[in-house]
Amino acid sequence: MFLDALTITSLFLIFAVSHSILASHKFKLEVAKFLGDKIAFYRLFYNLSSILIFFLIYIISPKPDNIIYDLQYPFDIIIVFSQIFAGIALLWTTKFLNMKEFLGISQIFRYKQKDYHIDDLDEIMELRIEGTFKYSRHPIYLFSSLFLILRPTMDFFYLVFLINMLLYFYIGSYYEEKKLLTIFGSDYLDYQNSVPKIFPKIKLWSK
């Protein structure tokens, strides 16, 4: 089991490192010098390559099926409904993102219009502090983590994969915020100082 865990983690690191490098602001600036106006296709390439690498690593990874726990009724039902709620919250959070920009579709549309400015062909990021983003700077990571954690049955493969995912979310958020500070400057710094990183603050009522 130790070797299986080590193999799963090593393979996951391939995804994590490649995903982080491709997402870095400095790397994209260097790629833009080489690609020119074709940088419009970078975000779509980034998304598709990330999905492909993730899928291949999942296929290659050993999958020991040792059961860690298997919740019985009614706890399994409670967990499933909690997972569904986390999934709905995750989908609702995407409402406050420009999904066409996030997926890389808007960039290609701007490229095809032919009257574009070269600086508009990369992803145009907005600092939108709306909805769930008013309570957590990374609600996508928050609800994704909850969705992954809340399982009525847990096997060894999934547990190791889950731990890797949670660590990646937390470490990735650090580098993501460095990029956002570079882009938005003091506006993002103010946001950092006023909104928790992942877990919202819980205010207890007092007399």
N, C-alpha and C positions, 0 to 999 in steps of 0.2 A: 504493500500500500504506500509505503514511503516513496518508492521509485515511481509509482503512478502519480503521486502528488507532485513530485519533482518534475516529471515530464509534462504534466498539465500546466504547471506554473511556468516552466521554461518556454513552452509553446505560446502561452498567453503573453509572455513578455515580448515575443516577436510582434504580436499584434499591438501591444501597448506602445512599444518604442516606435514602430513604423507609423502608427496613428498619431502619436505626439509630434514626431518630426514633420510629417506632412502638414500638420495643423499649425505649426509654429509660424509666427509673423515674419521672422527673419528668413526662414526657408522660403516662404512664399514670395518675399521680395526678390530673392535671388532667382527663383524660378521665373518670375515676371520679366526679369532682364533677358532671359533666354527665350521665353515664349512670346513676348510682345503682346499683341491683342488676343492671342489664343489663350491668355490667362482666363478668359471668360469661361473656358471649359474646365478650369482647375477644380472648382468646388464640386462639380458633378463627378469628375474623375476621383476626387478624394472620397466622396461618399460611396461610390461603387467599389472602389478598391478596398475600402475599409470593410464593407460587407463581405466581399470575396475572401479577404484574408481571414476574417473572423469565422466564416463558414468553413474554410479549409482547415483551420486550426481545430475547430470543433470536430470535424470529421476524423482528423488524424489523432486527436487526443485519446489516450486509453480511457475507458469508461467503466471503472470498477463499480458494481452496483450494490455494494454493501449498504444496507439500510441503516441510517443513523437514527431516524425516528419515523414513526407512522402514526399520526394522530387519529384517535378514534372519535366517533360521534359523541357529543355535538361539536367538539373542538375543531374537527376537520371542516365542518360547515362554516364555523365562525371565521376560520383562517381564509377559506375560499372567498367569502363575502368581503373580507378585509382586503384581499388581493384585488378583487374586482373594483373596489372603491379606489385603491391606489392607481389602478389602470385608468379609471375614469378621470381621476385628478391629473394624471400624466397627460392624457389627451386634451383635457381642458387647458392645461398649461401651454400647450402648443398654439392655442388661440392667440396668445400674446407674443408669438414669434412670427416673423415674416417667413413662412414656410417655403415660398417660392425662392426666396433669397437663400435660405438655409439649404435647400436641396440643390441649388445651382441652376435653376430654371430661368430666373430673372436675368442672370448674367448672359445667358445664351440669347435671350430675346433682345437684350440691349446690343449685343454683338451683331445680330442680324439686321438691326435697324440701319446700320451703316453710317449714321450720323452721331455715333457715340464719341465720348471723350475717353481716352485710354485709361484714365483713373477710375472710370465708372464700370470697368469690365470685371474687376474683382468683386468679392462679396462686399456689399454696402451694409455696414453694421450700425444698428441704432441702439441707443441706451433707453429702453422702454421699461419704466418702473411701474408696471400695471399688474393687476390680478395677483397671482401667487408670487410674482417677483417683488411685491411690496413687503413680503414676509420672509423670503429666503432668496439669497442671491443665486442659488442654484437649485430651483425647484425641480428641474428635470432630473438631476442626480438624486434628490430627495425621494421623489415618487418612483423613480426607476429602482432605487435601492429597496424601498418598501415592497414594490411589486415582486422583486426577486427573492426577498427574504421570506415573505409570507407564503409558505408552501405547506400543505398538509402532510406531505411525505418528503423526506430528505435523504438522498443517498450520498455516498462518499464523493463521487465525481462532481455532483452538483455543489456540494459544500465547498470543495476546493476551488471550483470555478467561481462560486459566489464570493469567497474571500478575496480572490484576485480581482474581481469586478469592483468590489467595494473599495479596495485599496487604490485601484486605478481611478475611480471616481474622485476620491479624496486628493490623491497626488495630482491628477489631471486638473482639478479645480485650481490648484496653486499656480500652475503654468498658464492656465486660461486667464486667470485674473491678472497676471503679469502682462499678458497681451492686451487685455482690456484697459489696463492702466496706461499703456503706451498709446492706445487709440483715443481714449476719452479723458485722460488726464485727471484734473481735479474733480470733475463731475463724478467719475467712478470712485475716486477716493472718498468723496462725501457719501456716496452710496455704500461703500464698504463700512464706513463709520456709523451708519444709521440702520443697516439691515444685516441680520446674522448671515453667516456664510451658507449653511445648509439647514440647520434645524431652527425653526421659528422660535422666538421667545414666547414663553407661556406666562401670561400675566395672571397672577392670583388675586382674586377679589379680596379686598381688605376693608374693614369698617373705618 
